[in-house]
Amino acid sequence: MTRDFKLRDDDPYIQLIQLLKVMNIAESGAIASEMVLSSQVKVNGVVDNRKRKKLVKGDSVQVYSEIINIV
């Protein structure tokens, strides 16, 4: 499943754990952090363990079979 996340015009980025919460993939920041730290999340096809990774337009995040494109 592929979904898009549109950044607001006044926000140049969103942090990885914030994205997981906003997209209802994680119920809380603690769960989002654990998902990232346990290597369940890929950013642009590569496992990334940085919870506060800044995602910008053009980035993609994969969690399990779900892909989120930052637009």
Beta strands, then each sheet from edge to edge (+ up, - down):
strand 1: 2-5
strand 2: 14-15
strand 3: 41-43
strand 4: 46-47
strand 5: 54-55
strand 6: 60-63
strand 7: 66-70
sheet 1: 1+ 7+ 6- 3+ 4-
sheet 2: 2+ 5-
end
